């Protein structure tokens, strides 16, 4: 019994389809922009991480700085531009963590499945393998 559970829990690379990774990226972007936390199995990721990714590049920080100056000068179009910058940064950040999030979700689902199997069900499953 333990050997089957161990083989299920053995760390293997999780191969998710590109479509599924895109879905996960979209979920991550939505969560981050809604100021929710995303956990990848090791680290918690927040909107603050997205902001740090913007400020860590000259291009991103210069773009935000320029648009903030435009807002101060009364340019209401700059708000939309800042929203686009934030969304683009969230998308790039989500892409960078999507594989780890997918692996974590897969492992969590496998662990939950294993925990939900009672002994009789496990013996039946074992007989089919």
Backbone as CSV, one residue per row, in Angstrom:
resi,resn,N_x,N_y,N_z,CA_x,CA_y,CA_z,C_x,C_y,C_z
1,UNK,0.827,-1.183,0.000,0.000,0.000,0.000,0.873,1.250,0.000
2,UNK,1.846,1.299,0.884,2.698,2.489,0.953,3.488,2.697,-0.317
3,UNK,3.865,1.605,-1.007,4.657,1.771,-2.227,3.834,2.440,-3.336
4,UNK,2.543,2.122,-3.407,1.699,2.752,-4.416,1.514,4.234,-4.089
5,UNK,1.234,4.522,-2.823,1.083,5.913,-2.415,2.390,6.657,-2.643
6,UNK,3.514,6.020,-2.297,4.811,6.659,-2.508,5.041,6.947,-3.990
7,UNK,4.650,6.002,-4.865,4.857,6.238,-6.294,3.989,7.383,-6.800
8,UNK,2.807,7.550,-6.217,1.940,8.660,-6.596,2.540,9.974,-6.117
9,UNK,3.125,9.957,-4.917,3.680,11.175,-4.333,5.097,11.482,-4.800
10,UNK,5.729,10.553,-5.510,7.090,10.782,-5.974,7.124,11.997,-6.877
11,UNK,8.079,12.830,-6.614,8.176,14.073,-7.377,8.567,13.794,-8.816
12,UNK,7.696,14.171,-9.710,7.937,14.086,-11.149,7.530,15.413,-11.748
13,UNK,8.156,15.753,-12.851,7.701,16.999,-13.482,6.246,16.870,-13.926
14,UNK,5.497,17.895,-13.666,4.098,17.919,-14.084,4.047,18.558,-15.460
15,UNK,3.442,17.848,-16.377,3.331,18.376,-17.728,1.889,18.817,-17.924
16,UNK,1.715,20.127,-17.970,0.384,20.678,-18.194,0.313,21.158,-19.638
17,UNK,-0.857,21.036,-20.209,-1.018,21.511,-21.582,-0.846,23.022,-21.624
18,UNK,-0.497,23.519,-22.787,-0.336,24.964,-22.949,-1.656,25.665,-22.650
19,UNK,-2.746,25.029,-23.057,-4.069,25.608,-22.796,-4.321,25.732,-21.299
20,UNK,-3.988,24.669,-20.551,-4.202,24.696,-19.096,-3.294,25.729,-18.430
21,UNK,-2.036,25.829,-18.899,-1.134,26.839,-18.346,-1.662,28.250,-18.611
22,UNK,-2.242,28.456,-19.790,-2.843,29.763,-20.100,-4.010,30.068,-19.165
23,UNK,-4.817,29.040,-18.868,-5.928,29.218,-17.932,-5.406,29.586,-16.552
24,UNK,-4.368,28.880,-16.118,-3.782,29.150,-14.808,-3.196,30.555,-14.774
25,UNK,-2.515,30.952,-15.839,-1.968,32.311,-15.911,-3.080,33.344,-15.770
26,UNK,-4.202,33.112,-16.455,-5.342,34.031,-16.350,-5.882,34.106,-14.933
27,UNK,-5.965,32.951,-14.268,-6.429,32.918,-12.877,-5.460,33.667,-11.967
28,UNK,-4.163,33.507,-12.225,-3.152,34.194,-11.417,-3.268,35.702,-11.610
29,UNK,-3.381,36.139,-12.868,-3.503,37.577,-13.155,-4.719,38.151,-12.436
30,UNK,-5.842,37.474,-12.569,-7.076,37.935,-11.924,-6.893,38.026,-10.411
31,UNK,-6.269,37.016,-9.826,-6.047,37.012,-8.378,-5.125,38.153,-7.953
32,UNK,-4.006,38.303,-8.653,-3.047,39.347,-8.283,-3.648,40.745,-8.422
33,UNK,-4.375,40.993,-9.518,-4.980,42.309,-9.710,-6.125,42.564,-8.735
34,UNK,-6.687,41.485,-8.176,-7.742,41.615,-7.163,-7.153,41.651,-5.759
35,UNK,-5.828,41.727,-5.710,-5.075,41.792,-4.449,-5.257,40.550,-3.596
36,UNK,-5.416,39.389,-4.259,-5.462,38.105,-3.571,-4.069,37.484,-3.634
37,UNK,-3.797,36.588,-2.716,-2.507,35.917,-2.662,-2.548,34.642,-3.492
38,UNK,-1.453,34.367,-4.200,-1.306,33.138,-4.984,-0.158,32.352,-4.368
39,UNK,-0.400,31.068,-4.077,0.624,30.219,-3.464,1.114,29.210,-4.492
40,UNK,2.429,29.070,-4.615,3.001,28.136,-5.588,3.587,26.886,-4.944
41,UNK,3.282,26.663,-3.683,3.826,25.517,-2.972,5.016,25.878,-2.108
42,UNK,5.643,26.987,-2.424,6.788,27.459,-1.635,6.607,28.910,-1.193
43,UNK,6.202,29.751,-2.123,6.106,31.185,-1.862,4.690,31.697,-2.082
44,UNK,4.361,32.756,-1.359,3.108,33.469,-1.592,3.428,34.672,-2.477
45,UNK,2.612,34.858,-3.491,2.795,35.951,-4.438,1.611,36.899,-4.315
46,UNK,1.912,38.199,-4.343,0.874,39.213,-4.179,1.027,40.310,-5.232
47,UNK,0.099,41.244,-5.202,0.157,42.393,-6.092,1.440,43.192,-5.856
48,UNK,1.928,43.165,-4.627,3.191,43.857,-4.315,4.338,43.306,-5.165
49,UNK,4.329,42.017,-5.422,5.364,41.409,-6.265,5.278,41.940,-7.697
50,UNK,4.062,42.152,-8.166,3.871,42.729,-9.503,4.441,44.141,-9.531
51,UNK,4.130,44.918,-8.507,4.655,46.279,-8.440,6.187,46.288,-8.385
52,UNK,6.745,45.377,-7.598,8.205,45.290,-7.531,8.807,44.938,-8.879
53,UNK,8.112,44.088,-9.637,8.626,43.724,-10.964,8.628,44.935,-11.905
54,UNK,7.667,45.829,-11.723,7.632,47.055,-12.530,8.770,47.979,-12.112
55,UNK,8.897,48.193,-10.816,9.909,49.131,-10.318,11.324,48.616,-10.512
56,UNK,11.473,47.313,-10.689,12.825,46.755,-10.830,13.411,46.958,-12.225
57,UNK,12.590,47.397,-13.156,13.112,47.666,-14.503,13.055,49.159,-14.786
58,UNK,14.060,49.652,-15.482,14.081,51.082,-15.827,12.883,51.460,-16.684
59,UNK,12.561,50.588,-17.634,11.446,50.870,-18.542,10.135,50.992,-17.776
60,UNK,9.884,50.041,-16.880,8.641,50.050,-16.117,8.541,51.237,-15.187
61,UNK,9.606,51.507,-14.457,9.552,52.619,-13.513,9.467,53.964,-14.230
62,UNK,10.146,54.089,-15.358,10.073,55.338,-16.125,8.675,55.549,-16.697
63,UNK,8.055,54.476,-17.160,6.706,54.586,-17.725,5.703,55.010,-16.653
64,UNK,5.773,54.385,-15.496,4.863,54.747,-14.403,5.119,56.192,-13.972
65,UNK,6.381,56.546,-13.825,6.748,57.904,-13.417,6.191,58.947,-14.398
66,UNK,6.352,58.674,-15.678,5.860,59.607,-16.699,4.347,59.755,-16.627
67,UNK,3.646,58.634,-16.445,2.182,58.696,-16.396,1.684,59.357,-15.123
68,UNK,2.386,59.173,-14.015,1.991,59.861,-12.782,2.142,61.378,-12.951
69,UNK,3.203,61.786,-13.630,3.383,63.224,-13.917,2.249,63.730,-14.806
70,UNK,1.863,62.917,-15.790,0.755,63.311,-16.669,-0.554,63.447,-15.893
71,UNK,-0.781,62.550,-14.946,-1.996,62.642,-14.123,-1.964,63.930,-13.310
72,UNK,-0.796,64.252,-12.769,-0.657,65.487,-11.996,-0.951,66.721,-12.863
73,UNK,-0.695,66.590,-14.162,-0.940,67.702,-15.094,-2.377,67.687,-15.614
74,UNK,-3.191,66.715,-15.166,-4.592,66.684,-15.538,-4.929,65.777,-16.707
75,UNK,-4.003,64.929,-17.125,-4.248,64.019,-18.250,-4.955,62.764,-17.740
76,UNK,-6.258,62.667,-17.996,-7.032,61.518,-17.505,-6.758,60.242,-18.298
77,UNK,-6.194,60.343,-19.499,-5.860,59.149,-20.283,-4.755,58.324,-19.611
78,UNK,-3.968,58.962,-18.777,-2.857,58.277,-18.129,-3.316,57.184,-17.168
79,UNK,-4.505,57.340,-16.624,-5.025,56.310,-15.716,-5.177,54.993,-16.474
80,UNK,-5.735,55.066,-17.671,-5.874,53.864,-18.496,-4.522,53.279,-18.883
81,UNK,-3.564,54.139,-19.137,-2.223,53.673,-19.496,-1.585,52.955,-18.308
82,UNK,-1.756,53.516,-17.115,-1.220,52.854,-15.916,-1.910,51.512,-15.705
83,UNK,-3.207,51.450,-15.922,-3.919,50.169,-15.809,-3.338,49.146,-16.785
84,UNK,-3.045,49.573,-18.010,-2.444,48.668,-19.000,-1.060,48.210,-18.566
85,UNK,-0.274,49.117,-18.013,1.067,48.754,-17.529,0.956,47.723,-16.415
86,UNK,0.028,47.937,-15.478,-0.156,47.004,-14.363,-0.640,45.644,-14.862
87,UNK,-1.570,45.649,-15.803,-2.081,44.390,-16.342,-0.990,43.628,-17.083
88,UNK,-0.213,44.331,-17.890,0.884,43.696,-18.628,1.922,43.125,-17.669
89,UNK,2.226,43.869,-16.613,3.192,43.386,-15.619,2.644,42.169,-14.880
90,UNK,1.361,42.178,-14.557,0.737,41.032,-13.880,0.751,39.803,-14.786
91,UNK,0.517,40.005,-16.078,0.551,38.894,-17.037,1.955,38.302,-17.132
92,UNK,2.971,39.158,-17.193,4.353,38.671,-17.263,4.730,37.950,-15.981
93,UNK,4.312,38.494,-14.847,4.615,37.861,-13.563,3.909,36.507,-13.460
94,UNK,2.655,36.462,-13.881,1.888,35.213,-13.851,2.549,34.151,-14.717
95,UNK,3.026,34.558,-15.872,3.697,33.609,-16.762,4.942,33.037,-16.093
96,UNK,5.634,33.851,-15.312,6.866,33.398,-14.671,6.621,32.395,-13.545
97,UNK,5.416,32.386,-12.971,5.148,31.460,-11.860,4.125,30.385,-12.189
98,UNK,3.573,30.399,-13.383,2.451,29.496,-13.713,2.823,28.018,-13.632
99,UNK,4.021,27.647,-14.034,4.404,26.227,-13.990,4.472,25.744,-12.539
100,UNK,5.067,26.558,-11.656,5.143,26.171,-10.238,3.755,26.077,-9.621
101,UNK,2.869,26.992,-9.981,1.506,26.958,-9.462,0.790,25.702,-9.971
102,UNK,0.975,25.366,-11.243,0.355,24.161,-11.807,0.864,22.910,-11.096
103,UNK,2.165,22.832,-10.865,2.738,21.682,-10.154,2.163,21.582,-8.745
104,UNK,2.081,22.714,-8.062,1.535,22.717,-6.701,0.079,22.252,-6.689
105,UNK,-0.707,22.755,-7.618,-2.118,22.359,-7.670,-2.264,20.873,-7.963
106,UNK,-1.429,20.345,-8.853,-1.476,18.927,-9.183,-1.129,18.084,-7.954
107,UNK,-0.060,18.446,-7.270,0.366,17.700,-6.081,-0.684,17.780,-4.982
108,UNK,-1.268,18.959,-4.822,-2.304,19.133,-3.810,-3.530,18.279,-4.138
109,UNK,-3.922,18.242,-5.398,-5.065,17.419,-5.812,-4.768,15.939,-5.602
110,UNK,-3.541,15.510,-5.919,-3.166,14.101,-5.717,-3.185,13.756,-4.237
111,UNK,-2.657,14.627,-3.402,-2.664,14.380,-1.956,-4.084,14.316,-1.414
112,UNK,-4.945,15.211,-1.880,-6.343,15.189,-1.435,-7.049,13.919,-1.885
113,UNK,-6.750,13.471,-3.101,-7.337,12.233,-3.601,-6.885,11.054,-2.752
114,UNK,-5.605,10.987,-2.474,-5.070,9.887,-1.661,-5.696,9.899,-0.275
115,UNK,-5.826,11.073,0.310,-6.410,11.177,1.643,-7.879,10.771,1.656
116,UNK,-8.557,10.938,0.527,-9.991,10.632,0.483,-10.290,9.147,0.259
117,UNK,-9.294,8.394,-0.150,-9.510,6.976,-0.427,-9.494,6.201,0.885
118,UNK,-10.577,5.459,1.148,-10.538,4.615,2.334,-9.874,3.292,1.971
119,UNK,-9.598,2.472,2.935,-8.817,1.246,2.731,-9.458,0.317,1.708
120,UNK,-10.762,0.099,1.768,-11.420,-0.799,0.817,-11.317,-0.268,-0.606
121,UNK,-11.564,1.014,-0.776,-11.442,1.598,-2.101,-10.014,1.484,-2.612
122,UNK,-9.063,1.677,-1.707,-7.667,1.584,-2.105,-7.330,0.168,-2.555
123,UNK,-7.821,-0.827,-1.846,-7.547,-2.213,-2.225,-8.153,-2.521,-3.591
124,UNK,-9.352,-2.010,-3.857,-9.967,-2.198,-5.175,-9.130,-1.521,-6.254
125,UNK,-8.706,-0.306,-5.986,-7.872,0.428,-6.934,-6.556,-0.303,-7.162
126,UNK,-5.977,-0.785,-6.105,-4.702,-1.507,-6.187,-4.848,-2.759,-7.046
127,UNK,-5.986,-3.422,-6.947,-6.230,-4.625,-7.734,-6.339,-4.334,-9.221
128,UNK,-6.716,-3.099,-9.578,-6.853,-2.723,-10.982,-5.549,-2.252,-11.597
129,UNK,-4.593,-1.914,-10.783,-3.335,-1.358,-11.306,-2.422,-2.466,-11.770
